[in-house]
Amino acid sequence: MEMDPEKGMEANTKKWRNAEIPAANGHGTARSLAKIYGVLANGGSRDGVHVLKPETIELARQTQSDGRDLVLGRMHTRFGLGFMLGTEHVSMGPGQGAFGHGGAGGSLGFADPDNKVSLGFVMNQMHPGITAWKTATDVADSVYSNL
């Protein structure tokens, strides 16, 4: 991403927000993230609308890759089918069953079917680091410590 001291990050521009980039630039609120992950944390259905079958959710939680990520600064990552899984860098609760994804700049959303918990965290200003998830994971840890 390009950084301009006067304008901020390229991702905060109208041009970026209007682009359709499948692997990036998803936009939403913390509430919308928590809502969709809440559906996934509770079996895949809500109000008669089926998003994913429970069997598909189980597949999403199974580790497909586990190791150093060459894209994300060589940090340790784990991925299921289409979703990140928790690691020491990205806390998604106390167990290994949660799945979701962190976003550039510090956002995080996840579903934890074992505890029936979902979380959506976004910031009002994007952090310049692509893996700036510390605040989000601190919030997640706080949620679990208060259950």
C-alpha positions in Angstrom: 0.0 0.0 0.0 1.1 3.5 -0.8 1.5 5.9 2.1 1.1 9.7 1.6 1.7 11.8 4.7 -1.0 14.2 3.6 -3.7 11.7 2.6 -2.9 8.7 4.7 -3.0 5.2 3.3 -4.2 4.4 -0.2 -6.8 2.1 1.4 -8.6 5.2 2.8 -9.3 6.7 -0.6 -12.5 6.5 -2.6 -10.7 4.9 -5.5 -9.6 2.0 -3.2 -13.0 1.6 -1.6 -14.8 1.5 -5.0 -12.4 -1.2 -6.3 -13.5 -4.8 -6.4 -10.6 -6.8 -5.1 -11.7 -10.3 -4.0 -8.8 -11.0 -1.6 -8.8 -7.5 -0.1 -10.7 -4.3 0.7 -13.8 -5.8 2.4 -15.7 -3.0 4.2 -18.1 -3.3 7.1 -18.9 -2.4 10.6 -17.9 -4.3 13.8 -21.6 -5.1 14.2 -21.9 -6.6 10.7 -18.7 -8.7 11.2 -20.0 -10.0 14.6 -23.4 -10.7 13.1 -22.2 -12.9 10.2 -19.7 -14.7 12.4 -22.4 -15.1 15.0 -24.4 -17.1 12.5 -21.4 -19.3 11.9 -20.7 -19.7 15.6 -24.3 -21.0 16.1 -24.6 -23.7 13.4 -24.8 -21.6 10.2 -28.4 -20.5 10.2 -30.4 -17.6 11.6 -34.1 -16.7 11.3 -34.6 -19.5 8.7 -31.7 -18.3 6.5 -29.0 -20.9 6.0 -25.5 -19.5 5.3 -23.4 -22.6 5.7 -24.1 -26.2 6.7 -22.7 -27.3 10.1 -20.5 -29.8 8.2 -19.0 -27.0 6.1 -18.3 -25.0 9.3 -16.5 -28.0 10.7 -14.3 -28.2 7.6 -13.5 -24.4 7.9 -12.1 -25.1 11.4 -9.7 -27.9 10.3 -6.1 -26.9 9.9 -5.0 -26.9 6.2 -1.7 -25.0 6.7 0.4 -24.2 9.7 3.7 -22.4 9.6 5.5 -19.2 8.6 3.5 -17.0 6.3 5.7 -15.4 3.6 3.1 -12.7 2.9 2.4 -11.6 6.4 6.0 -10.8 7.5 6.9 -14.5 8.0 4.9 -14.7 11.2 3.3 -18.0 12.3 -0.2 -18.4 10.8 -2.7 -21.2 10.6 -5.5 -21.5 8.0 -8.6 -23.6 7.7 -10.7 -23.6 4.5 -11.0 -19.9 3.7 -10.4 -18.7 7.3 -7.6 -18.0 9.6 -7.3 -20.0 12.7 -6.0 -18.6 16.0 -2.2 -18.5 16.8 0.0 -16.8 19.3 -0.2 -13.6 17.1 -4.0 -13.6 16.5 -6.1 -14.7 19.5 -9.5 -16.0 18.7 -10.3 -17.3 22.1 -8.9 -19.8 24.5 -9.4 -23.0 22.4 -8.3 -24.0 18.9 -11.9 -24.2 17.4 -12.5 -20.6 16.4 -12.0 -19.3 12.9 -12.2 -15.9 11.2 -9.8 -13.4 9.7 -7.8 -10.4 10.6 -7.8 -7.4 8.2 -5.1 -5.0 7.2 -4.6 -2.3 9.8 -6.0 -4.2 12.8 -9.5 -5.3 12.2 -10.6 -8.8 13.3 -13.7 -11.0 13.0 -14.2 -14.6 14.2 -16.6 -17.3 15.1 -16.1 -19.7 18.0 -18.7 -22.5 17.7 -17.4 -24.2 20.9 -18.4 -21.2 23.0 -21.1 -19.8 20.8 -19.2 -16.5 20.6 -18.5 -14.2 17.7 -16.5 -11.0 17.6 -16.2 -8.1 15.2 -13.5 -5.4 15.8 -12.8 -2.5 13.5 -11.0 0.8 14.1 -12.0 4.3 13.2 -8.5 4.8 11.7 -6.5 2.2 9.9 -3.2 1.3 11.5 -0.3 1.4 9.0 0.8 -2.2 9.8 -0.8 -5.0 7.9 -0.7 -7.3 11.0 -1.6 -4.8 13.7 -4.0 -7.1 15.5 -2.8 -6.6 19.1 -5.7 -4.3 20.2 -8.2 -6.7 18.6 -6.8 -9.7 20.3 -6.7 -7.9 23.6 -10.4 -7.2 23.2 -11.0 -10.9 22.4 -9.1 -12.0 25.4 -11.1 -9.6 27.6 -14.4 -10.9 26.2 -13.4 -14.5 27.1 -12.1 -13.5 30.6 -15.6 -12.1 31.3 -17.7 -15.0 30.2 
